[in-house]
Amino acid sequence: MVVEVLAAGVAPYAAEVFSGKRKYPLVPPVVPGVGAVGRIVHVGPDATRLRAGDLVWCDSTVRSRDDALTPDITLQGWSSRGEGGARLAEYMHDGAFAELMRVPTENAFPLPAAAGEDPARWAALTVHTISYGGLLAGGLAAGETLLVSGATGNLGSSAVAVGLAMGAGRVVAPGRNKAALDLLADRFGPRLRPVPLTGDEATDRGAMSAAADGPIDMVIDLLPPSAPSSASRAAAMTVREYGRVVLMGGVGMLGGDDLALPYPWIMRNSITVRGQWMYPRTANVGIIRLLTSGTLDLAPERVRSFSLDAVNDAIAYAAAHSGPFDRTSLTPSAG
């Protein structure tokens, strides 16, 4: 289908992607951009419910259709996984930094009317769907204690908000940025347990465990590529016996030491460790429901919008404003 783009989120690390620092397999010439709020202009014959004029969320995660068990994946206008993903990217090549976007029917999800009133704010779905997918992968249940490794970052702070919206009893939020920790504590109150990190693995592990005031059921790691593996390991090893660890960040992608979790610790404590890249298609429906119900509130987020002509300014702004709940959006239709 063809969708008119109303707003597309600009990732804080977009400049690193375009400079080649992140080493994404993005083949130029390309229209970049990940995900968008838009309005359908034209649907194909395989659409049975969506119609022209519908307001939709355009998920960028395109999955191949010829292997239901292990589909190849590409992110339109952004990245891909392996040889199959690269081949898929040749077909679904371009992303959301445009006035019009080509989207597979299965990647368009209906949005409430409220999203049309403030599409730039709803473009934060790009971030929240990722963290929601990681929490689903870990099986977060109501009342559980969650530790978010990388909580003071743009994506990690999303996991804090989404985890609490899903019913986490408390969230342990470690980080070195005191201002960001204070922001999280002010926004979420006593269910949020901030932990200032020192950089010493043993000290930090003890502080995180103490802040939980009980067993930590699940750890989700969303640290960026610049973070050391020791920070991920310190967080992961706070999880209780039979606990779950979800690895979803970028640690090691630019080199550095492996995570090196101790085999005996994993085995004797029956720990589940799993990786998660992006999310299942159903996560889009779930996160939209959380937003529509108001359980996950977008109102406190700081949103700055740019026209499509000012895309370079938007990329620079996003890089300089990468803190918790800072959002940068392109609004092509308003340009």
N, C-alpha and C positions, 0 to 999 in steps of 0.2 A: 504494500500500500504506500501511498504518498501522504506525508504529513507536513503541515505548515508548522515550523518550529516557533513556539512562543517564548521559550526560555530553555537554556542549556547551562548546566553547571560547569564552572571552570575549576579544575582541581588545583590545589596549592602547589603541587609538584609538576604542573603542566610545562613550565619552563625547562625542567630537567628532562622531560620526555622529548621536547622539540630540540634541545641542545645535543641529545644523544647520550647524556649522562646516565639515564636510566636504561639505556640499551634495549628499548622496546623495538620489536620487529615491525616498525611503522614504515611502510614503503611509499615514498613520494612519487608523483604528486598525489596528495590525499586531502580530503576535507576531514579535519580531526574533530574531536569532541565525543564525550561519553554520555549518552542518555539525554532525553529532552521531554519537556512538557509541550504538547502540540495539539493541533486540531486536524482531524483527518480531512484530506482533500479528495482522495480517491481510494477505493477499496477494490481488491481483486475478487474473482469468483469463489475463492476459498473462504471468504468472510461470511459467516452466517448471522452474526449479531451486531458487529460493528458497522457503522454507517458513516458516510461523508458528513462532516460537521461535528462528530463526536469529539469530546475532549479526552485525550489519552496520555498516558505515560509511555514513552518509547524506551524500552529496555535495550541497552546496547549489547547484551550478551547473546550472541547468535550461536545456536547449536546446530551441528549437522543433522540431517534427517535420516541418514542411511546407516546409523548405528545407535540404536536406542540405549544400549547398555553403557557404552563409553563414547559418547558423541564428541567430535572435535569441536573446539570452541574458539571463537574470535570475538573481540570487542570492537564493534564498528568504529573506525576512525581512531583506534587507540592501540590495541595489542592483540596477540594471538598466542596459542599454545601449540608448539610442535609443528611438524610438517603438514598435518591435516588442517590445523588451524590456519596456517599460512595460506593454504589453498582456498579455504573458505573465505579468508580475507580478500582474496582476489575478486571474489564475487560480491560480497557485502563489504565494500572497501571504505566507504565514506561515512563520516559521523555527523554530529549535530551542530557544528559551527556553520550553519547555513540557513537560508530562508526556507528551503524545502528539504526533506529527508526521506529516503527510501527505507522502509521498515518491513520486516517479515510480519505477516499477520499475527503469528503467535507471540510477537514481541510488543504488541500494543495492548495496554490495559486501561480500561475505563477509569476516569477520575471524577470526583464530585465537582459540582459547579464552583465550589469555593476555590478550587485550584485555578480556575479561569480568572478569578478576581485578583490573584497574586501569583502568577506562574513562576516568577523568579524565585519566590520563597519555596514553592513546591519542587523546584529543580533540585533541592537538597535530597530528593529521593535517590539521586546518584550515590550519595554517601550512606544514607540510612539503610538502603536495601542491602548494601555490602555487609554492614555490621549485623543486621538482622539475619542474614544468611549464615554468618558465623555462629550466632547464638542458637539458631535452629540446628546447625550441625552438631553443636555440643549438647543439645537436648535440655537447654535451660528450662527449669520448672519454677513455678510460683513459690516464693518463700526461700529459694536457695540463695547462697552467698556466691557472688560472682567477683572475680578479680579481673580487671581490664589492664593488661600490660600495654602501656602507651596511652593511658587515659587522658593525658593532657594534649594530645595531638588532635588534628581535625577529624580523623576517622575514629580514634579511640574514644574521644568525647561523645561521638555518636553512639558507640557501643554502650557507654554509660547510660545515656538517655533511653536508648531502646531497651536495654536490659531492665531498667526500672519500669518502663512502660509494660514490659512483659511480665512483671510481677516479682522480680528479684527482691528478696528480703533486705539485702544490703549489697552494696557494690564497693569493693576496695579499689581505690584509684591512686596508684603510685605515679610519681613524676618528680622532675627536678624544677619545674617552673612553678614557683609559689603563687604567682598571680593567677595562673590557670587553675591550680588546685583550689584557691580561694573562690574563683568563679564557680567551679563545680559544686563546692560546699554550699555556697550561697543559693545556688539554683535548686539543689536537690535535698538539702537539709540532712537530718540525722541518718537517713538510709545510705548516705554517701560517706565513705570513710577515706579521707585523703591521707596519703603517706608520702612525705618528702624523702626522696632517695639520696643516698650519699655516694653511690658508685661502688661501694664495697659489697660484694655479693652476699656474704654471710650476714652482715649487718642489715642489709635491705630485706633479705628473706625473713629475718626475725621480725622486723618492723611490720612487714606486710601481714605476716601470720598473726601478730598481736592485734593489729587494727581490725581484723575480721571478727575478733571476739568469739571465736568458734571455728568449726571446720569450713574450709573453702571448697565448695562443691565443683566449681568450674573456673578455669582460667582461659581467657581468650587473649592471644598475643597479636597486637596490631602495630608493633613498633616499625619505624621506617628503616630503609636500608642503611642509614647512617648509624643506627644503634648497634652496640656490641652484643654478641651472642650471650655474654654473661648476664646481661640485663634480662633477656628472655628466659634464660635458665633459672635465675633467681626467682622470677615470678612463677614459672611452671612448677617448680618444686615446692610451692606452698600448698598445692592441691592435696586434699585428703585422700586416704585410702579409698580405692574405687572411684576416685574423681576423674574428671575429664579435662584435657588440655586441647585447645583448638589453635593451630598455628595459621595465621592469616596475614601476617605482616610481610616486611621486605628484608628481614635480617639475613645477611649473607649474600644478597643478590649482587652486591658490588665488591665481593671478596670478604676476607676475614675468616675467623674461626667458625667451625661447625658448632651446632647447638650442644652436642655432646651430653645428652641426658644419660645418667647412669643406668645401665641395663638392669642391675639388681634392684634398684629403686623402682623402676617401672614394673618389673616382674613381681616382686614381693608385695608391692602395694596395689597390684591389679589396676594400674593406671591406663586409661585410654588416651592415646595421643593421636590426633588426626590433623591432616592438612585440609584446608578449604579454600579453593579459589572461586571467588564470586559466590553464586547462590543458585538454588533451583528456581525454575520459572514460578512456582507457587509462592515464592517469597515476595514477589511483586504484589500479589493480591493481599498477602498478610500485612505488609507494611503500609499499604494504602488504607486498609481497614483500621490500623492503629492510628493513622493520621486523621482519617475521617471521623472517628469516634472521639478524637481529642485526647485520647490516652497518651499519645505522643504529640507534644505541642511544639509547633514551629514558630509561634509568636515571639519567643525570646531571641531567636537567631538574628544575627546582624547580617543583612543582605545588601550588597552593592551591585547594581546592574550597569551594564555597558551595552552600547549598540554594537552591532556586528562590525561596523567600520572601526571601532576602537578595540578590536580583539587583542592587539598587542598590549594596550594599556590594561586590559582585563587580566591578561596573563601575569603582568608585572604586579598588579594589585593583589592577585591571589597569592603570589609567592610571598609578598610582604605582610599578608593578613592570613596566616595559616593556623591561627589559634582555635580553641574550642568554639564551635558554633559561628565561626566566620564563614560566610558564603559569598562567592562571586558568581554572577550569572551573566550570560549573554542573552539579550532579548532582540533577536533579529527583526521581528515584526514591528518593533517600536522604533527601529533605526531609520 
